[in-house]
Amino acid sequence: MYVAVVLALVSPPGGAVADELSERLGVAARTLERWRAWWSRDFVATPFWQAMRSRFPVPVVSARLPQSLLEHFDAGSTAQRLVQLLRFIAPLSTCAVSK
């Protein structure tokens, strides 16, 4: 399921692809758009990301988030890279970091 969410986030907005992903995931197209907006606007503005982005030897392309960030994790499969990405952003789920 998590891999499907990442695929939804890295897919082009709108059009038949977005409609199909929305239907397959059982998620409203507006929800997919909110997720994309969170990565492209909200995530990049967090103090967490401002502090952490310089730790990557090759810059993460903000316009391609979350795919660009996912590609920076070294694991055998997409699912394993996704787990690494989720662990990386886990601090964002706490009140102290999200303020």
N, C-alpha and C positions, 0 to 999 in steps of 0.2 A: 504493500500500500504506500509506504513512504517513497519508494522509487516512482510510483505513479504521480505522487504530488510533485516531486522534483521535475518530472517530465512535463507536468502541467505548467510549472513555473518557468521552464526554459523554452516552452513553445511560443511561437509568435502570437501576440494578442489578436483576438478577433478571428473571424473567418471560420471555415469548416473545421480546422484542427482544434481550435478552442471549443467549438460546439461539441465535437466528438469527445474531447477530454472531459468537458463538463458533464456530459451524459454518462460516460464510463465511470467517472468518479462519484457521480451522484452529487455533484457540487455545482451550485449556481455559477453562471458565468461572472456575475458580479463579485462573487467570492474569489474566483481566480484573479480577477482584476485587482482586488484588494491585496491579495498575496503579492502580486507583481509590484504594486505600489509600495508595499512594505519594504521589499528588497531594494527597489530603486530609489526610494525617497527616505523612508524612516530608518532603515537599517544603516545606510551610509552616513546618516547624521548622528548616530549614537556615539557617545564617548567611548564605548567599548570598541567599536569598529575604528574610530579615529586612532585609538591606542594600538590596536592589534594589526592593522593593515600593513604597517611597516615591517612586521616580523616575517613576511613572506619574501623569499629571495627574488621571486619574479612577481611584479605587481599584479594584483587582482584587478581585472577590468570591471569597473563598477557598472558599466552599461550592460554587462552580461551576467550579473548576479541573478540567481545563485550558482548558475552553471560554472562561471569562471572560478568561484571559490571552491566548488566541488572538485574541479580539476586539479586543485593544489594539494589535495589529500592523496597520499600514496597508499593504496590498498588494492587487493586483488580484484575486487568486483565493485560495481556501482553501488550495490547495497552496503558494502563495507565502507566505502568512501562517504556515503550518506550518513552512516553511523558516526564517523569521525566529524563530519560537518555539524551534525546535531550536538555532539559533545562540545565542539568548539563554541557554538552559539548558546549553549545551555546557560551561561551566566546572564544572558539577557532575560531569562525568565524570573530573575530575582528583582525585588523592588530597588535595591541599592544600585544596580547597574542601569536599570531602565529609566532612572530619573535624570 
